[in-house]
Amino acid sequence: METFRDILIQIKQFLEVPLVKLGSTPVTLWTIIQLVVLVGLLFYLSGKLRGWIVDQFLTRTRMELGTRQATGSIIRYTIIAIGFIIILQTAGIDLTTLNVLAGAVGIGVGFGLQNIVNNLVCGILILFERPIKVGDRIVVGNVEGDVVHIGGRSTTVVTNDNITIIVPNSKFITENVVNWSHNERKVRFRIPVSVAYESDVQQVERLLLDVAAANPDVLEKPAPGVRLMEFGDNGLNFELRVWSTTLIHRRGLLTSNLNYAVYRSFVEHGIEIPFPRRDVRVLRETRQAEPFDGNGSS
């Protein structure tokens, strides 16, 4: 009856059977298991290290969340690259024997993995150039929301409907991106307002400024402004311009609140909001009756 030691010896011999050769270096099943385990540990530990750097170490500094996220990701990718080389050397694989394999992989990357590599390169550019960062309010294509995560291949954006959208990183490099909070979280909003031609324009301006001053989300500095934009077909077209830092991620809410307040103020003070009017003229054509000939025809 085989002992436990004999079973271990047989398993060891089985794992050490060469599968392929890279130059003069045999690759065994044991080598492959080592690589899988070590690479898995590398990704796991580097992720834990990134989390510690972002959430604990760099919180002691004055870095913004987006800067901490970018720094942690760059450190993680650097550790993964260096660690992968060390793992290959530890497993006994000579990197000089991988030249042919690297060439074949390069051809495959050029044809089959072009989009993936493009997104990875764009992700690195985003982390270094930082056109967007975690916490920014962005618009790219038809996607609008807050950036919650920037990865190597894609960026995660959460909309106001709490829908998570995964956007490939190449979108942020090749397309126009609107970043509402790139410099600072202070944005001017333009609220169009129309009044009848019979309205007192000074009173309209005063009422609009009072509405802006009463809204807690409107900044006092820069001060709100009112502009008479044009003489429209149905009335005078004004524009209320206000600045805000609190509702740049919910612009519709601020616009709605101001519109409600403007409507109430206009009704209270008798300011008419015009609506399209058309003059319709009806032309009646009269014809002289012809004499009846008695045969059923005229």
Number of C-alpha atoms within 10 A of each C-alpha: 4 6 7 9 9 11 11 11 11 12 11 13 11 13 16 15 13 14 12 11 12 16 12 9 13 15 18 17 16 17 19 14 13 16 17 13 10 18 17 12 12 19 17 12 15 21 17 12 17 23 17 14 19 20 15 11 12 18 14 8 9 9 13 13 16 21 18 22 23 24 18 22 24 16 14 21 17 12 16 18 11 10 17 17 12 12 17 17 12 14 16 13 20 14 13 9 14 13 11 11 11 12 11 12 14 13 12 12 14 12 10 12 13 12 15 17 16 14 22 19 15 22 24 20 17 22 22 13 11 15 15 22 27 21 17 21 23 23 17 15 12 5 14 18 23 23 21 16 17 25 18 21 20 21 23 18 25 18 16 11 7 10 10 15 16 15 17 22 25 22 16 24 15 9 10 11 15 16 18 18 18 16 7 9 16 17 16 15 18 14 16 16 21 21 21 17 17 10 15 11 15 8 13 21 17 11 18 23 19 15 21 23 16 11 13 10 16 24 19 13 9 12 13 20 15 19 13 15 13 12 12 13 12 16 20 20 18 23 19 20 19 24 22 20 15 16 17 19 20 11 13 10 12 19 15 12 13 20 16 11 17 20 15 14 17 17 11 9 11 10 19 16 17 14 12 7 8 7 4 6 6 5 6 6 5 6 6 5 7 8 8 9 8 7 6 6 8 9
